[in-house]
């Protein structure tokens, strides 16, 4: 039976049987993502969302604005910064000042209630309200990155 099936898959013009192995397709470059959050639970959640997304690659996860500033100043290359800062330290505008060429895109996490938020005061390509929700995260990341394709 198998021999009969294979015989039918051979083209009359070619001695080679039909190949069941798909040809390799080049993968799209992943979007390099930096997570900055001074809230450990938010940082872990955002790291998990990045891992689940499929199109993002976490290049660093930092716990404050000073670390983010240093990372970017040393030439850390990112396409998307997810910033969730509620404590004092560096204002997002200070962190943004060390990025080059108008990059990266910025996704700010808005704080709940009356909690002061440095992230909520800065210009952003997108804002994600709390409580954090994966479906909203995915939609917003898609919108933000749709404005500019990722680079390799």
N, C-alpha and C positions, 0 to 999 in steps of 0.2 A: 504494500500500500504506500509506504513512504517513498519507495523507488518510483512509483507511478507519479506521485505528487511532484517529486523533484524533476522528473522528466518533463512535466508540463510547464515547469518554471524556467526551463532553458529556452532561450530565444532561438528560433530556427536559424537566425543569422549569426549567432554567436555560440562558440563552444563552451563559454563560461556559464555556469548556473547563476541564477538570481542570487544576489547577496542580501542576507537578512541583517547584516551589520550596518547600522546607520553611519553615514559619514560624519566626522566630527564637525561640530558647529562652534565657531569661536564664541567664547563667553563675553558678555558685555562687562565692561569694567565696573567693579563695585564702587559705590560712593564711599569715600573715606569720611568717617564720622568721629567727632570728638564730643564726649559727654562731659559736662561740667556741672556738678551739683554739690551743694554743701549739705544736702540731706541724704544720708546713706541709703535709706529705703528708696528714695526717688532715683538715686544713681543706679542701684541694683535693678530697679524696674526698667529704667531707660536702657541699660545695658542689655537686658533680656529682650526688650522690644527691638533693639537694633539687631540682635542675633536672630530673632524670629522673622524679621522683615525680608531677608533673602537678598535684597539689593544693596544693603549697607554693610560696611566693614568697620568695626570699631578699631580705631588706631590708638586711642587713649581714653581713659576715664579718670577724671581728676576731681578733687574735692573742694577746690576753691579757685577764685579768680586769679590769684597770684601764680598758681601752678599753670593755669591756662595761658596767662600772659607769657610766662617763661617758655612754655612748650612752643607757642606760636612764634615767639621772638627767636628761638633757636632754629626756626625753619620747619617746624612740624607742619606737614602738608595735609590739609583737610578740605573737604568739599562742603561739609555741613557741621555746624556747631550747634549742639543742643544745650542751651544754657538755662540753668535753674539755680539762681542765686538769690537767697533772701537775706543773707547776712552781709555785714559790711566787709570790706576788703577792697577789691578793685571794682569800679563801675564797669558795666559791659562796654561802654564807650572807650575806656582805657584798654580793655582787652582787644577790642576791634581795631584800635590804632596800630597794632603791630602786624595786622594781616596785610598782604600785598596784592595789588592788582584787583581790588574790589571783591576778593574772595575771602572767605567762603560764604555760603548762605547761612542765615541765622534763624534758629527756631527757639523762641523763648517760652519758658514754662511760666504761666501766670499763677500767682499764689492765691489761695482761697481766702475769703473773708477780708479782714482788715490788716493782714500781715504785710508789712512793708516788703517790697520786692524791687531789687535793683534791675532784675530781668524785665519786669513789667514797664520800666521807665525808658528802656532803650529801643531804638528803631529795630525792627525785625522783619524778616521775610515771611514769618508766620508765628502765630501764638497758639500754644496748646493750653487750654484751661485745665484746672484740676477739678475733680480727681482725675488722675491719669487713666486713660482708656486706650487699649491697643488699636481699636478700629479707628478712633479719631487720630491717633498718632500716625497710622498708616496713610490715612487720607491727607492729612496735613503735609507729611513728608512728600507724598506724591505731588501735591500742589506746589510746594516750595521748590522741589527739584525739577519740576516741569518748566520752571522759569529759565533753567540753565542746565544743559546736560552735564553729567559727571565726566571727569577726566580720568585718564589711566594713571 
